[in-house]
Amino acid sequence: MDSYTGPTTTDTDGLVMLKFAPAGDKNFPITYTNYKKCFTDVLSKSVAATPTTDAEKSAAATKKKIAAFIKGNGIAILSDFEAKTKYDCAGFCKVPLFYATRDMSERPTRECIRPIVESFSKVAGVVSIVSFISFLANFCGFFGSFALCTKMEGNDDDK
């Protein structure tokens, strides 16, 4: 099985291409089969150069936020979204090249927004029915309370 060995080339759009090598390749003694393992072993421990420009500072701040998310509960959240039994998706805005917690040989086929919205729409249907029934009960109570706020005709107690 092939596994990711590290960036090797940049394509014409400036994107880093992934290089895959057979497991046990002597040129690449350590290979990773998923992003989570690579992040915990290498990326989270790498020391970046001190940023000098505003763009580099912004990129460094973004990397720190991503690292804090992943080191926190982020991997568990991503794993939950990527689970075949739950949403079976990856990414939120567009379909990424690979999953964060699943094997790199598996390719994502859809982003997570649509499955999440579909799962919430099932719950939203029940909530909307309960809200409508509550609205009707309160609406009837609103008009029924007018009798409490008006003086009834022919009441002799007020003399």
Chimera marker file (.cmm) of the C-alpha trace (Angstrom):
<marker_set name="trace">
<marker id="1" x="0.000" y="0.000" z="0.000" r="1" g="1" b="0" radius="0.5"/>
<marker id="2" x="1.264" y="3.473" z="-0.827" r="1" g="1" b="0" radius="0.5"/>
<marker id="3" x="1.475" y="6.094" z="1.866" r="1" g="1" b="0" radius="0.5"/>
<marker id="4" x="2.325" y="9.787" z="2.076" r="1" g="1" b="0" radius="0.5"/>
<marker id="5" x="6.014" y="10.565" z="2.475" r="1" g="1" b="0" radius="0.5"/>
<marker id="6" x="6.169" y="14.339" z="2.402" r="1" g="1" b="0" radius="0.5"/>
<marker id="7" x="5.979" y="17.271" z="-0.009" r="1" g="1" b="0" radius="0.5"/>
<marker id="8" x="8.263" y="17.012" z="-3.002" r="1" g="1" b="0" radius="0.5"/>
<marker id="9" x="7.094" y="19.253" z="-5.827" r="1" g="1" b="0" radius="0.5"/>
<marker id="10" x="5.003" y="22.340" z="-6.434" r="1" g="1" b="0" radius="0.5"/>
<marker id="11" x="2.611" y="22.368" z="-9.382" r="1" g="1" b="0" radius="0.5"/>
<marker id="12" x="1.890" y="25.300" z="-11.712" r="1" g="1" b="0" radius="0.5"/>
<marker id="13" x="-0.775" y="26.681" z="-9.351" r="1" g="1" b="0" radius="0.5"/>
<marker id="14" x="1.688" y="26.809" z="-6.459" r="1" g="1" b="0" radius="0.5"/>
<marker id="15" x="0.101" y="23.852" z="-4.666" r="1" g="1" b="0" radius="0.5"/>
<marker id="16" x="2.377" y="21.344" z="-2.970" r="1" g="1" b="0" radius="0.5"/>
<marker id="17" x="2.006" y="17.915" z="-4.526" r="1" g="1" b="0" radius="0.5"/>
<marker id="18" x="2.046" y="14.851" z="-2.308" r="1" g="1" b="0" radius="0.5"/>
<marker id="19" x="4.617" y="12.149" z="-3.034" r="1" g="1" b="0" radius="0.5"/>
<marker id="20" x="3.530" y="8.595" z="-2.438" r="1" g="1" b="0" radius="0.5"/>
<marker id="21" x="5.957" y="5.734" z="-1.965" r="1" g="1" b="0" radius="0.5"/>
<marker id="22" x="5.501" y="2.028" z="-1.341" r="1" g="1" b="0" radius="0.5"/>
<marker id="23" x="5.476" y="1.035" z="2.334" r="1" g="1" b="0" radius="0.5"/>
<marker id="24" x="8.994" y="0.056" z="3.415" r="1" g="1" b="0" radius="0.5"/>
<marker id="25" x="10.748" y="2.170" z="0.776" r="1" g="1" b="0" radius="0.5"/>
<marker id="26" x="14.376" y="2.603" z="1.914" r="1" g="1" b="0" radius="0.5"/>
<marker id="27" x="14.471" y="6.241" z="0.683" r="1" g="1" b="0" radius="0.5"/>
<marker id="28" x="11.574" y="7.123" z="2.955" r="1" g="1" b="0" radius="0.5"/>
<marker id="29" x="11.957" y="5.195" z="6.214" r="1" g="1" b="0" radius="0.5"/>
<marker id="30" x="8.920" y="6.809" z="7.896" r="1" g="1" b="0" radius="0.5"/>
<marker id="31" x="5.650" y="7.006" z="6.037" r="1" g="1" b="0" radius="0.5"/>
<marker id="32" x="2.220" y="8.113" z="7.218" r="1" g="1" b="0" radius="0.5"/>
<marker id="33" x="-1.096" y="6.717" z="6.149" r="1" g="1" b="0" radius="0.5"/>
<marker id="34" x="-3.226" y="9.536" z="7.577" r="1" g="1" b="0" radius="0.5"/>
<marker id="35" x="-2.904" y="13.225" z="8.378" r="1" g="1" b="0" radius="0.5"/>
<marker id="36" x="-3.571" y="12.753" z="12.091" r="1" g="1" b="0" radius="0.5"/>
<marker id="37" x="-0.488" y="10.583" z="12.576" r="1" g="1" b="0" radius="0.5"/>
<marker id="38" x="1.687" y="12.926" z="10.493" r="1" g="1" b="0" radius="0.5"/>
<marker id="39" x="0.473" y="15.933" z="12.478" r="1" g="1" b="0" radius="0.5"/>
<marker id="40" x="1.117" y="14.381" z="15.877" r="1" g="1" b="0" radius="0.5"/>
<marker id="41" x="4.549" y="13.008" z="14.890" r="1" g="1" b="0" radius="0.5"/>
<marker id="42" x="5.954" y="15.791" z="12.712" r="1" g="1" b="0" radius="0.5"/>
<marker id="43" x="3.890" y="18.896" z="12.031" r="1" g="1" b="0" radius="0.5"/>
<marker id="44" x="3.004" y="19.737" z="15.640" r="1" g="1" b="0" radius="0.5"/>
<marker id="45" x="6.663" y="19.502" z="16.644" r="1" g="1" b="0" radius="0.5"/>
<marker id="46" x="8.181" y="21.434" z="13.750" r="1" g="1" b="0" radius="0.5"/>
<marker id="47" x="9.595" y="24.838" z="14.547" r="1" g="1" b="0" radius="0.5"/>
<marker id="48" x="8.870" y="27.541" z="12.006" r="1" g="1" b="0" radius="0.5"/>
<marker id="49" x="11.145" y="30.448" z="11.243" r="1" g="1" b="0" radius="0.5"/>
<marker id="50" x="10.326" y="33.727" z="12.975" r="1" g="1" b="0" radius="0.5"/>
<marker id="51" x="7.790" y="35.585" z="10.804" r="1" g="1" b="0" radius="0.5"/>
<marker id="52" x="8.903" y="38.982" z="9.559" r="1" g="1" b="0" radius="0.5"/>
<marker id="53" x="6.207" y="40.215" z="7.174" r="1" g="1" b="0" radius="0.5"/>
<marker id="54" x="2.537" y="40.737" z="7.968" r="1" g="1" b="0" radius="0.5"/>
<marker id="55" x="1.584" y="37.862" z="5.671" r="1" g="1" b="0" radius="0.5"/>
<marker id="56" x="3.993" y="35.514" z="7.449" r="1" g="1" b="0" radius="0.5"/>
<marker id="57" x="2.662" y="36.643" z="10.848" r="1" g="1" b="0" radius="0.5"/>
<marker id="58" x="-0.910" y="36.038" z="9.715" r="1" g="1" b="0" radius="0.5"/>
<marker id="59" x="0.005" y="32.586" z="8.376" r="1" g="1" b="0" radius="0.5"/>
<marker id="60" x="1.818" y="31.746" z="11.622" r="1" g="1" b="0" radius="0.5"/>
<marker id="61" x="-1.199" y="32.847" z="13.680" r="1" g="1" b="0" radius="0.5"/>
<marker id="62" x="-3.491" y="30.691" z="11.528" r="1" g="1" b="0" radius="0.5"/>
<marker id="63" x="-1.185" y="27.690" z="11.952" r="1" g="1" b="0" radius="0.5"/>
<marker id="64" x="-1.217" y="28.195" z="15.726" r="1" g="1" b="0" radius="0.5"/>
<marker id="65" x="-5.024" y="28.286" z="15.751" r="1" g="1" b="0" radius="0.5"/>
<marker id="66" x="-5.238" y="25.114" z="13.665" r="1" g="1" b="0" radius="0.5"/>
<marker id="67" x="-2.694" y="23.381" z="15.907" r="1" g="1" b="0" radius="0.5"/>
<marker id="68" x="-4.659" y="24.411" z="19.013" r="1" g="1" b="0" radius="0.5"/>
<marker id="69" x="-7.873" y="23.090" z="17.433" r="1" g="1" b="0" radius="0.5"/>
<marker id="70" x="-6.297" y="19.753" z="16.548" r="1" g="1" b="0" radius="0.5"/>
<marker id="71" x="-4.497" y="19.369" z="19.876" r="1" g="1" b="0" radius="0.5"/>
<marker id="72" x="-7.739" y="20.197" z="21.680" r="1" g="1" b="0" radius="0.5"/>
<marker id="73" x="-10.797" y="18.234" z="20.675" r="1" g="1" b="0" radius="0.5"/>
<marker id="74" x="-10.482" y="18.900" z="16.939" r="1" g="1" b="0" radius="0.5"/>
<marker id="75" x="-9.334" y="15.455" z="15.852" r="1" g="1" b="0" radius="0.5"/>
<marker id="76" x="-12.247" y="13.849" z="17.706" r="1" g="1" b="0" radius="0.5"/>
<marker id="77" x="-14.668" y="16.214" z="15.954" r="1" g="1" b="0" radius="0.5"/>
<marker id="78" x="-13.137" y="15.544" z="12.537" r="1" g="1" b="0" radius="0.5"/>
<marker id="79" x="-13.113" y="11.808" z="13.219" r="1" g="1" b="0" radius="0.5"/>
<marker id="80" x="-16.810" y="11.971" z="14.088" r="1" g="1" b="0" radius="0.5"/>
<marker id="81" x="-17.638" y="13.728" z="10.808" r="1" g="1" b="0" radius="0.5"/>
<marker id="82" x="-15.459" y="11.350" z="8.790" r="1" g="1" b="0" radius="0.5"/>
<marker id="83" x="-16.894" y="8.166" z="10.331" r="1" g="1" b="0" radius="0.5"/>
<marker id="84" x="-18.586" y="5.941" z="7.768" r="1" g="1" b="0" radius="0.5"/>
<marker id="85" x="-21.415" y="5.282" z="10.193" r="1" g="1" b="0" radius="0.5"/>
<marker id="86" x="-22.199" y="8.974" z="10.771" r="1" g="1" b="0" radius="0.5"/>
<marker id="87" x="-21.647" y="11.539" z="7.983" r="1" g="1" b="0" radius="0.5"/>
<marker id="88" x="-18.915" y="9.936" z="5.818" r="1" g="1" b="0" radius="0.5"/>
<marker id="89" x="-17.627" y="13.313" z="4.663" r="1" g="1" b="0" radius="0.5"/>
<marker id="90" x="-14.570" y="15.568" z="4.850" r="1" g="1" b="0" radius="0.5"/>
<marker id="91" x="-14.078" y="19.329" z="4.702" r="1" g="1" b="0" radius="0.5"/>
<marker id="92" x="-16.757" y="21.990" z="4.931" r="1" g="1" b="0" radius="0.5"/>
<marker id="93" x="-16.447" y="24.351" z="1.970" r="1" g="1" b="0" radius="0.5"/>
<marker id="94" x="-15.230" y="21.874" z="-0.642" r="1" g="1" b="0" radius="0.5"/>
<marker id="95" x="-14.198" y="18.243" z="-0.893" r="1" g="1" b="0" radius="0.5"/>
<marker id="96" x="-10.534" y="17.915" z="0.202" r="1" g="1" b="0" radius="0.5"/>
<marker id="97" x="-7.917" y="15.599" z="-1.292" r="1" g="1" b="0" radius="0.5"/>
<marker id="98" x="-7.905" y="13.262" z="1.700" r="1" g="1" b="0" radius="0.5"/>
<marker id="99" x="-9.468" y="12.623" z="5.078" r="1" g="1" b="0" radius="0.5"/>
<marker id="100" x="-7.770" y="13.880" z="8.247" r="1" g="1" b="0" radius="0.5"/>
<marker id="101" x="-8.262" y="10.725" z="10.298" r="1" g="1" b="0" radius="0.5"/>
<marker id="102" x="-8.909" y="7.991" z="7.750" r="1" g="1" b="0" radius="0.5"/>
<marker id="103" x="-6.395" y="6.265" z="5.510" r="1" g="1" b="0" radius="0.5"/>
<marker id="104" x="-5.028" y="8.340" z="2.632" r="1" g="1" b="0" radius="0.5"/>
<marker id="105" x="-5.901" y="5.637" z="0.138" r="1" g="1" b="0" radius="0.5"/>
<marker id="106" x="-9.575" y="6.530" z="0.717" r="1" g="1" b="0" radius="0.5"/>
<marker id="107" x="-10.736" y="9.650" z="-1.091" r="1" g="1" b="0" radius="0.5"/>
<marker id="108" x="-13.599" y="11.816" z="0.212" r="1" g="1" b="0" radius="0.5"/>
<marker id="109" x="-16.568" y="12.135" z="-2.113" r="1" g="1" b="0" radius="0.5"/>
<marker id="110" x="-18.537" y="14.932" z="-0.437" r="1" g="1" b="0" radius="0.5"/>
<marker id="111" x="-18.133" y="17.899" z="1.898" r="1" g="1" b="0" radius="0.5"/>
<marker id="112" x="-19.788" y="17.903" z="5.331" r="1" g="1" b="0" radius="0.5"/>
<marker id="113" x="-22.204" y="20.832" z="5.020" r="1" g="1" b="0" radius="0.5"/>
<marker id="114" x="-24.930" y="18.957" z="3.125" r="1" g="1" b="0" radius="0.5"/>
<marker id="115" x="-25.067" y="15.881" z="5.439" r="1" g="1" b="0" radius="0.5"/>
<marker id="116" x="-25.081" y="18.106" z="8.538" r="1" g="1" b="0" radius="0.5"/>
<marker id="117" x="-27.942" y="20.237" z="7.188" r="1" g="1" b="0" radius="0.5"/>
<marker id="118" x="-29.867" y="17.077" z="6.252" r="1" g="1" b="0" radius="0.5"/>
<marker id="119" x="-29.463" y="15.653" z="9.766" r="1" g="1" b="0" radius="0.5"/>
<marker id="120" x="-30.584" y="18.928" z="11.366" r="1" g="1" b="0" radius="0.5"/>
<marker id="121" x="-33.566" y="19.182" z="9.022" r="1" g="1" b="0" radius="0.5"/>
<marker id="122" x="-34.987" y="15.969" z="10.503" r="1" g="1" b="0" radius="0.5"/>
<marker id="123" x="-34.846" y="17.483" z="13.998" r="1" g="1" b="0" radius="0.5"/>
<marker id="124" x="-36.059" y="20.855" z="12.747" r="1" g="1" b="0" radius="0.5"/>
<marker id="125" x="-39.287" y="19.279" z="11.445" r="1" g="1" b="0" radius="0.5"/>
<marker id="126" x="-40.217" y="18.073" z="14.934" r="1" g="1" b="0" radius="0.5"/>
<marker id="127" x="-39.242" y="21.406" z="16.490" r="1" g="1" b="0" radius="0.5"/>
<marker id="128" x="-41.362" y="23.322" z="13.971" r="1" g="1" b="0" radius="0.5"/>
<marker id="129" x="-44.451" y="21.181" z="14.731" r="1" g="1" b="0" radius="0.5"/>
<marker id="130" x="-44.063" y="21.714" z="18.488" r="1" g="1" b="0" radius="0.5"/>
<marker id="131" x="-43.521" y="25.459" z="17.900" r="1" g="1" b="0" radius="0.5"/>
<marker id="132" x="-46.679" y="25.718" z="15.792" r="1" g="1" b="0" radius="0.5"/>
<marker id="133" x="-48.803" y="23.931" z="18.412" r="1" g="1" b="0" radius="0.5"/>
<marker id="134" x="-47.353" y="26.243" z="21.108" r="1" g="1" b="0" radius="0.5"/>
<marker id="135" x="-48.146" y="29.256" z="18.942" r="1" g="1" b="0" radius="0.5"/>
<marker id="136" x="-51.784" y="28.167" z="18.526" r="1" g="1" b="0" radius="0.5"/>
<marker id="137" x="-52.200" y="27.591" z="22.283" r="1" g="1" b="0" radius="0.5"/>
<marker id="138" x="-50.691" y="30.987" z="23.125" r="1" g="1" b="0" radius="0.5"/>
<marker id="139" x="-52.723" y="32.730" z="20.417" r="1" g="1" b="0" radius="0.5"/>
<marker id="140" x="-55.965" y="31.291" z="21.842" r="1" g="1" b="0" radius="0.5"/>
<marker id="141" x="-54.862" y="32.286" z="25.341" r="1" g="1" b="0" radius="0.5"/>
<marker id="142" x="-54.109" y="35.824" z="24.151" r="1" g="1" b="0" radius="0.5"/>
<marker id="143" x="-57.648" y="36.360" z="22.817" r="1" g="1" b="0" radius="0.5"/>
<marker id="144" x="-59.194" y="34.511" z="25.750" r="1" g="1" b="0" radius="0.5"/>
<marker id="145" x="-57.539" y="36.907" z="28.192" r="1" g="1" b="0" radius="0.5"/>
<marker id="146" x="-59.440" y="39.947" z="26.849" r="1" g="1" b="0" radius="0.5"/>
<marker id="147" x="-62.408" y="39.027" z="29.005" r="1" g="1" b="0" radius="0.5"/>
<marker id="148" x="-60.226" y="39.382" z="32.090" r="1" g="1" b="0" radius="0.5"/>
<marker id="149" x="-59.208" y="42.911" z="31.166" r="1" g="1" b="0" radius="0.5"/>
<marker id="150" x="-62.638" y="44.389" z="30.376" r="1" g="1" b="0" radius="0.5"/>
<marker id="151" x="-65.526" y="45.464" z="32.589" r="1" g="1" b="0" radius="0.5"/>
<marker id="152" x="-68.560" y="43.282" z="32.119" r="1" g="1" b="0" radius="0.5"/>
<marker id="153" x="-71.892" y="45.024" z="31.496" r="1" g="1" b="0" radius="0.5"/>
<marker id="154" x="-74.557" y="44.803" z="34.178" r="1" g="1" b="0" radius="0.5"/>
<marker id="155" x="-72.233" y="44.137" z="37.048" r="1" g="1" b="0" radius="0.5"/>
<marker id="156" x="-73.911" y="45.592" z="40.160" r="1" g="1" b="0" radius="0.5"/>
<marker id="157" x="-70.888" y="45.227" z="42.420" r="1" g="1" b="0" radius="0.5"/>
<marker id="158" x="-69.324" y="48.430" z="41.110" r="1" g="1" b="0" radius="0.5"/>
<marker id="159" x="-72.013" y="50.775" z="42.574" r="1" g="1" b="0" radius="0.5"/>
<link id1="1" id2="2" r="1" g="1" b="0" radius="0.2"/>
<link id1="2" id2="3" r="1" g="1" b="0" radius="0.2"/>
<link id1="3" id2="4" r="1" g="1" b="0" radius="0.2"/>
<link id1="4" id2="5" r="1" g="1" b="0" radius="0.2"/>
<link id1="5" id2="6" r="1" g="1" b="0" radius="0.2"/>
<link id1="6" id2="7" r="1" g="1" b="0" radius="0.2"/>
<link id1="7" id2="8" r="1" g="1" b="0" radius="0.2"/>
<link id1="8" id2="9" r="1" g="1" b="0" radius="0.2"/>
<link id1="9" id2="10" r="1" g="1" b="0" radius="0.2"/>
<link id1="10" id2="11" r="1" g="1" b="0" radius="0.2"/>
<link id1="11" id2="12" r="1" g="1" b="0" radius="0.2"/>
<link id1="12" id2="13" r="1" g="1" b="0" radius="0.2"/>
<link id1="13" id2="14" r="1" g="1" b="0" radius="0.2"/>
<link id1="14" id2="15" r="1" g="1" b="0" radius="0.2"/>
<link id1="15" id2="16" r="1" g="1" b="0" radius="0.2"/>
<link id1="16" id2="17" r="1" g="1" b="0" radius="0.2"/>
<link id1="17" id2="18" r="1" g="1" b="0" radius="0.2"/>
<link id1="18" id2="19" r="1" g="1" b="0" radius="0.2"/>
<link id1="19" id2="20" r="1" g="1" b="0" radius="0.2"/>
<link id1="20" id2="21" r="1" g="1" b="0" radius="0.2"/>
<link id1="21" id2="22" r="1" g="1" b="0" radius="0.2"/>
<link id1="22" id2="23" r="1" g="1" b="0" radius="0.2"/>
<link id1="23" id2="24" r="1" g="1" b="0" radius="0.2"/>
<link id1="24" id2="25" r="1" g="1" b="0" radius="0.2"/>
<link id1="25" id2="26" r="1" g="1" b="0" radius="0.2"/>
<link id1="26" id2="27" r="1" g="1" b="0" radius="0.2"/>
<link id1="27" id2="28" r="1" g="1" b="0" radius="0.2"/>
<link id1="28" id2="29" r="1" g="1" b="0" radius="0.2"/>
<link id1="29" id2="30" r="1" g="1" b="0" radius="0.2"/>
<link id1="30" id2="31" r="1" g="1" b="0" radius="0.2"/>
<link id1="31" id2="32" r="1" g="1" b="0" radius="0.2"/>
<link id1="32" id2="33" r="1" g="1" b="0" radius="0.2"/>
<link id1="33" id2="34" r="1" g="1" b="0" radius="0.2"/>
<link id1="34" id2="35" r="1" g="1" b="0" radius="0.2"/>
<link id1="35" id2="36" r="1" g="1" b="0" radius="0.2"/>
<link id1="36" id2="37" r="1" g="1" b="0" radius="0.2"/>
<link id1="37" id2="38" r="1" g="1" b="0" radius="0.2"/>
<link id1="38" id2="39" r="1" g="1" b="0" radius="0.2"/>
<link id1="39" id2="40" r="1" g="1" b="0" radius="0.2"/>
<link id1="40" id2="41" r="1" g="1" b="0" radius="0.2"/>
<link id1="41" id2="42" r="1" g="1" b="0" radius="0.2"/>
<link id1="42" id2="43" r="1" g="1" b="0" radius="0.2"/>
<link id1="43" id2="44" r="1" g="1" b="0" radius="0.2"/>
<link id1="44" id2="45" r="1" g="1" b="0" radius="0.2"/>
<link id1="45" id2="46" r="1" g="1" b="0" radius="0.2"/>
<link id1="46" id2="47" r="1" g="1" b="0" radius="0.2"/>
<link id1="47" id2="48" r="1" g="1" b="0" radius="0.2"/>
<link id1="48" id2="49" r="1" g="1" b="0" radius="0.2"/>
<link id1="49" id2="50" r="1" g="1" b="0" radius="0.2"/>
<link id1="50" id2="51" r="1" g="1" b="0" radius="0.2"/>
<link id1="51" id2="52" r="1" g="1" b="0" radius="0.2"/>
<link id1="52" id2="53" r="1" g="1" b="0" radius="0.2"/>
<link id1="53" id2="54" r="1" g="1" b="0" radius="0.2"/>
<link id1="54" id2="55" r="1" g="1" b="0" radius="0.2"/>
<link id1="55" id2="56" r="1" g="1" b="0" radius="0.2"/>
<link id1="56" id2="57" r="1" g="1" b="0" radius="0.2"/>
<link id1="57" id2="58" r="1" g="1" b="0" radius="0.2"/>
<link id1="58" id2="59" r="1" g="1" b="0" radius="0.2"/>
<link id1="59" id2="60" r="1" g="1" b="0" radius="0.2"/>
<link id1="60" id2="61" r="1" g="1" b="0" radius="0.2"/>
<link id1="61" id2="62" r="1" g="1" b="0" radius="0.2"/>
<link id1="62" id2="63" r="1" g="1" b="0" radius="0.2"/>
<link id1="63" id2="64" r="1" g="1" b="0" radius="0.2"/>
<link id1="64" id2="65" r="1" g="1" b="0" radius="0.2"/>
<link id1="65" id2="66" r="1" g="1" b="0" radius="0.2"/>
<link id1="66" id2="67" r="1" g="1" b="0" radius="0.2"/>
<link id1="67" id2="68" r="1" g="1" b="0" radius="0.2"/>
<link id1="68" id2="69" r="1" g="1" b="0" radius="0.2"/>
<link id1="69" id2="70" r="1" g="1" b="0" radius="0.2"/>
<link id1="70" id2="71" r="1" g="1" b="0" radius="0.2"/>
<link id1="71" id2="72" r="1" g="1" b="0" radius="0.2"/>
<link id1="72" id2="73" r="1" g="1" b="0" radius="0.2"/>
<link id1="73" id2="74" r="1" g="1" b="0" radius="0.2"/>
<link id1="74" id2="75" r="1" g="1" b="0" radius="0.2"/>
<link id1="75" id2="76" r="1" g="1" b="0" radius="0.2"/>
<link id1="76" id2="77" r="1" g="1" b="0" radius="0.2"/>
<link id1="77" id2="78" r="1" g="1" b="0" radius="0.2"/>
<link id1="78" id2="79" r="1" g="1" b="0" radius="0.2"/>
<link id1="79" id2="80" r="1" g="1" b="0" radius="0.2"/>
<link id1="80" id2="81" r="1" g="1" b="0" radius="0.2"/>
<link id1="81" id2="82" r="1" g="1" b="0" radius="0.2"/>
<link id1="82" id2="83" r="1" g="1" b="0" radius="0.2"/>
<link id1="83" id2="84" r="1" g="1" b="0" radius="0.2"/>
<link id1="84" id2="85" r="1" g="1" b="0" radius="0.2"/>
<link id1="85" id2="86" r="1" g="1" b="0" radius="0.2"/>
<link id1="86" id2="87" r="1" g="1" b="0" radius="0.2"/>
<link id1="87" id2="88" r="1" g="1" b="0" radius="0.2"/>
<link id1="88" id2="89" r="1" g="1" b="0" radius="0.2"/>
<link id1="89" id2="90" r="1" g="1" b="0" radius="0.2"/>
<link id1="90" id2="91" r="1" g="1" b="0" radius="0.2"/>
<link id1="91" id2="92" r="1" g="1" b="0" radius="0.2"/>
<link id1="92" id2="93" r="1" g="1" b="0" radius="0.2"/>
<link id1="93" id2="94" r="1" g="1" b="0" radius="0.2"/>
<link id1="94" id2="95" r="1" g="1" b="0" radius="0.2"/>
<link id1="95" id2="96" r="1" g="1" b="0" radius="0.2"/>
<link id1="96" id2="97" r="1" g="1" b="0" radius="0.2"/>
<link id1="97" id2="98" r="1" g="1" b="0" radius="0.2"/>
<link id1="98" id2="99" r="1" g="1" b="0" radius="0.2"/>
<link id1="99" id2="100" r="1" g="1" b="0" radius="0.2"/>
<link id1="100" id2="101" r="1" g="1" b="0" radius="0.2"/>
<link id1="101" id2="102" r="1" g="1" b="0" radius="0.2"/>
<link id1="102" id2="103" r="1" g="1" b="0" radius="0.2"/>
<link id1="103" id2="104" r="1" g="1" b="0" radius="0.2"/>
<link id1="104" id2="105" r="1" g="1" b="0" radius="0.2"/>
<link id1="105" id2="106" r="1" g="1" b="0" radius="0.2"/>
<link id1="106" id2="107" r="1" g="1" b="0" radius="0.2"/>
<link id1="107" id2="108" r="1" g="1" b="0" radius="0.2"/>
<link id1="108" id2="109" r="1" g="1" b="0" radius="0.2"/>
<link id1="109" id2="110" r="1" g="1" b="0" radius="0.2"/>
<link id1="110" id2="111" r="1" g="1" b="0" radius="0.2"/>
<link id1="111" id2="112" r="1" g="1" b="0" radius="0.2"/>
<link id1="112" id2="113" r="1" g="1" b="0" radius="0.2"/>
<link id1="113" id2="114" r="1" g="1" b="0" radius="0.2"/>
<link id1="114" id2="115" r="1" g="1" b="0" radius="0.2"/>
<link id1="115" id2="116" r="1" g="1" b="0" radius="0.2"/>
<link id1="116" id2="117" r="1" g="1" b="0" radius="0.2"/>
<link id1="117" id2="118" r="1" g="1" b="0" radius="0.2"/>
<link id1="118" id2="119" r="1" g="1" b="0" radius="0.2"/>
<link id1="119" id2="120" r="1" g="1" b="0" radius="0.2"/>
<link id1="120" id2="121" r="1" g="1" b="0" radius="0.2"/>
<link id1="121" id2="122" r="1" g="1" b="0" radius="0.2"/>
<link id1="122" id2="123" r="1" g="1" b="0" radius="0.2"/>
<link id1="123" id2="124" r="1" g="1" b="0" radius="0.2"/>
<link id1="124" id2="125" r="1" g="1" b="0" radius="0.2"/>
<link id1="125" id2="126" r="1" g="1" b="0" radius="0.2"/>
<link id1="126" id2="127" r="1" g="1" b="0" radius="0.2"/>
<link id1="127" id2="128" r="1" g="1" b="0" radius="0.2"/>
<link id1="128" id2="129" r="1" g="1" b="0" radius="0.2"/>
<link id1="129" id2="130" r="1" g="1" b="0" radius="0.2"/>
<link id1="130" id2="131" r="1" g="1" b="0" radius="0.2"/>
<link id1="131" id2="132" r="1" g="1" b="0" radius="0.2"/>
<link id1="132" id2="133" r="1" g="1" b="0" radius="0.2"/>
<link id1="133" id2="134" r="1" g="1" b="0" radius="0.2"/>
<link id1="134" id2="135" r="1" g="1" b="0" radius="0.2"/>
<link id1="135" id2="136" r="1" g="1" b="0" radius="0.2"/>
<link id1="136" id2="137" r="1" g="1" b="0" radius="0.2"/>
<link id1="137" id2="138" r="1" g="1" b="0" radius="0.2"/>
<link id1="138" id2="139" r="1" g="1" b="0" radius="0.2"/>
<link id1="139" id2="140" r="1" g="1" b="0" radius="0.2"/>
<link id1="140" id2="141" r="1" g="1" b="0" radius="0.2"/>
<link id1="141" id2="142" r="1" g="1" b="0" radius="0.2"/>
<link id1="142" id2="143" r="1" g="1" b="0" radius="0.2"/>
<link id1="143" id2="144" r="1" g="1" b="0" radius="0.2"/>
<link id1="144" id2="145" r="1" g="1" b="0" radius="0.2"/>
<link id1="145" id2="146" r="1" g="1" b="0" radius="0.2"/>
<link id1="146" id2="147" r="1" g="1" b="0" radius="0.2"/>
<link id1="147" id2="148" r="1" g="1" b="0" radius="0.2"/>
<link id1="148" id2="149" r="1" g="1" b="0" radius="0.2"/>
<link id1="149" id2="150" r="1" g="1" b="0" radius="0.2"/>
<link id1="150" id2="151" r="1" g="1" b="0" radius="0.2"/>
<link id1="151" id2="152" r="1" g="1" b="0" radius="0.2"/>
<link id1="152" id2="153" r="1" g="1" b="0" radius="0.2"/>
<link id1="153" id2="154" r="1" g="1" b="0" radius="0.2"/>
<link id1="154" id2="155" r="1" g="1" b="0" radius="0.2"/>
<link id1="155" id2="156" r="1" g="1" b="0" radius="0.2"/>
<link id1="156" id2="157" r="1" g="1" b="0" radius="0.2"/>
<link id1="157" id2="158" r="1" g="1" b="0" radius="0.2"/>
<link id1="158" id2="159" r="1" g="1" b="0" radius="0.2"/>
</marker_set>
